[in-house]
Amino acid sequence: MKARVVLKGLALMLSLALLGYLFNTSDLGNSVNEVWIDARVRGHGVNGALLFLLMGGIFTAIGLPRQIIAFLGGYAFSGIWLGTLLGALAALLGCMLTFAYARFFGRGLLRSRLGERAGRFDRFVHTHPFSMTVLIRLLPAGSNLLTNLAAGISSIRPTYFFSGTFLGYLPQTLVFALVGSGVHIAPAVKLALAIGLFLVSGALGVWLYRHYRHGQSLDDRIDEALDEPDISQHDAPKPS
């Protein structure tokens, strides 16, 4: 796994930690809290949770990083476990919305743009669609939005894709919900714990990808980011 992939994830985590600090110590935090989090989500029980799920689902469906939704879940619900659960469910809802659009409305439009990616996805998950979807979601590289769109125009069954997606989302959701949460842990300790969990989950995803890809390549850019050469390049005959 290349250093820039790790640094990109750590930079996002540190920026969100800084945002959380601003939420709690500055006028920016007060205005954001009053306008949306505090006014409409925090302390509003089921209605607040449903609003969070709806807004989180819509924003992730159009490409907002799911890590930001996880961070907001930890912040809004002042806890790791509820923030993780609702953050993962919001991201899953966004995944379902994007997948449904691609499958029922965008196949003709997307086929010319994502047909090759969808074909690779099909081959990658063909034998074990659930477990390979979990593997894809554990990777610290790749586009969540493009994966959802490619899956939508592929032949994978929604039940396998959604259940695998939810399970695969949990580790990173836990990490970023921890960064955003108000749990009574020293900020430096909390951030160090989140960084450690991020590195472990990312390393696990890379290890699984390298050992269980079965000769398939999900995406050239993912292979390059994870220091994996494109399989097709090895299979192609060398020029004489």
N, C-alpha and C positions, 0 to 999 in steps of 0.2 A: 504494500500500500504506500503510495507516494506521500511525501511530507506535505505537499500542498493540499491533499484531501483532508488530512488530519488538521492542518492549520485552518482550513476553511471552516470545518466544524467547530473548532475551538474559538475562532473569531466570532462566529455566530453566537456561541454560548456566552462569551465574555460580553458581547454587545448587549445581549438580553439581560445579563446580570447587571450591567450598568443601567439599563433602562429600568429594571426593578428598583435599583437604588434611587434613581430619580423619582420614581413613583412615590417612594416613601419619604423623601427628604426635600422635595422641591415643589414649587407651584405648578410645574408641568404635571407632576404626579397627581396633585390635588385636582387639577382640571380634568385630566383623563378619568380619574376615578369617579368624580361627580357626574361627568357627562355620560359615561357609559358603564364602566364596571360597577361602581358603587350605586349608581342611580338605577340600573336595569338588571344587574346580574347578582352581585354579592348581597346576600341577605334576603333574596327574593324567592328562596325555596325552589319549588318545582318550576315555576314560571321563569325564574332566572336561568335555571339549568337548561330548560328547553330553548330559551332565546339564545343562550351560548351555543348550544348544539346547532341551531338553525344558522346563525351567523358564521360560526366556524365552518360548517359544512359548505355554505355558499362560497366563502372566501377560499377555502382549499380547493374547491371545485374549479375555480378560475385561476389557480396557480399560486396562491399564497403558501409559503412553506409551512408544512404541518408542524414544524418545530416551534413556530411562533404561536400557533394555536395551543400547543402543549404548554408553552410558557404562560400564556394568558390563563389557561385552565388552572395551573398551579397558583397563579396570582389571585384569580377571581374567587377561588374556593378555599384559599388559605390552607391548603393541605396537599400532601403528595398523592394520596391514593385516590381521592375523589377527583382531583385535578387530572391525574393520569387517565382514569377511566373516561371522564367526559372529554378530555382532549383527544383520546384515541377514538372515541365514538364520533366526535365531530369530524375528525380526519377521515374516518370510514364513511360517514355520510357524504363528504365531498368526493371521495373515491366512487361511491355508488352513483352520484349525480353525473360525474364525468363519464364513467363507464356506460351508463344508460344512454347518455347523449350520443356517444360514439356508436353504440350498438344499434340504436333504433333510428337515429337521425343523421349521423355523420359518416356512415360507411362509404358512401359514394365520394364525398368530399375528402375524407381522410385516407382512403385507400391509396391514392396516388402519392400522398406525402409520407404516410406511415406504413405502407404495405410491407416493405422489407423489414421494418422493425417488428411489425405484428407477426410476420413469418418467423422471425428469430424467436420471438416470445413463445409462439406456438410450439416450436421445436424444443425450446428450453424447458417448458413445463409439461410436455406431452405425457411423459411416463408417470410423474408424480406431481400433479398440478397443485395440490395443497401445500406440500412440503417445499416445493420449489418457489411458490409464491412467498412463503415465509422467508426463504433465503433471500429473495430479491429485496424484500422490505428491510432486511437486516443490513444490507449493503450501505456503506457510508457515502456512496457515490450514485449518480444517476438522477433523472428527473421524475419526481412523483407524478406530475401531470402527464408527461409523455407515456409513462408506464400505464397509467389508467386509460389513456386514449388507445394505446396499442392493444391492451387487453380487450377493450371494447370491440375492436374489429377483428380480434382473433376468435378462435373456436373454444376458448376455455369456458367451463360452466361457471356462472356467477357464484354459486354456493362455495365452490373451491376457492375462487379468487377472493371473495369477500372475507371468508373465515380465515384464510391464510394471511390476508392483508391485516386484519385486526390483530392477530397474534404477532405478526412481524412488526407492527407499529409500536407495540408496547414498550420494548426496551428504550428506544429513543424518546418516546413520549414521557416515560418515567424520568429520564435524565433532565429534559427541559422543564417538566413540571416541578422538579426539585429546585431548579434554578429560580423559577418564578414564585415558589411557595413561600409562605410566611412561617414555616416551622421554626421552632426555637432551637436553631443550630447556629453557631457562629458563622457569619457570612463566608469567611475564608474556608472553613471546614466544609460547608455546604457546597461551595464552588469546587473545591478539590475533590469531593465525593462525586459530584456530577461529571467532572472531567474524567475521573477514573472509570466511571460507568460507561461514559461515551466511548473511551478508548477500548474497553473490553468488548462492548457490543459491536463496535466497528470491526475489531480484529476477528471476532467470531464470525461475522458476516463474510469477511474476506476469506477466512479459512474454509468455511462451508462452500463458498463459490468455487474456490480452487480445487476442492476435493470432490465435489458432487455435480459439477457442470456437465460431466459425461461427454466431453468433447464439443459442447455447444458454446456459442458466443452470444451473450445477450445483447451486447452493444460494444462497438469498437472503442468508444470513449470511456466506457466503464472498464474494459480490459486494460486500456492504456493507463487510466488513473490508478488501477490496482496492480500495475506492473505485470499485467498478463498479456502476452502477445496474442494477436488475433489467430485463432485456430486455422482459419481459412488460408492464412499466409503460409502455415506449415504444410498444409495439404497440397498447396498449389505446386506444380512442377517447376523446378528451377530452370531458368533459361540456360541454354547450352552455349 
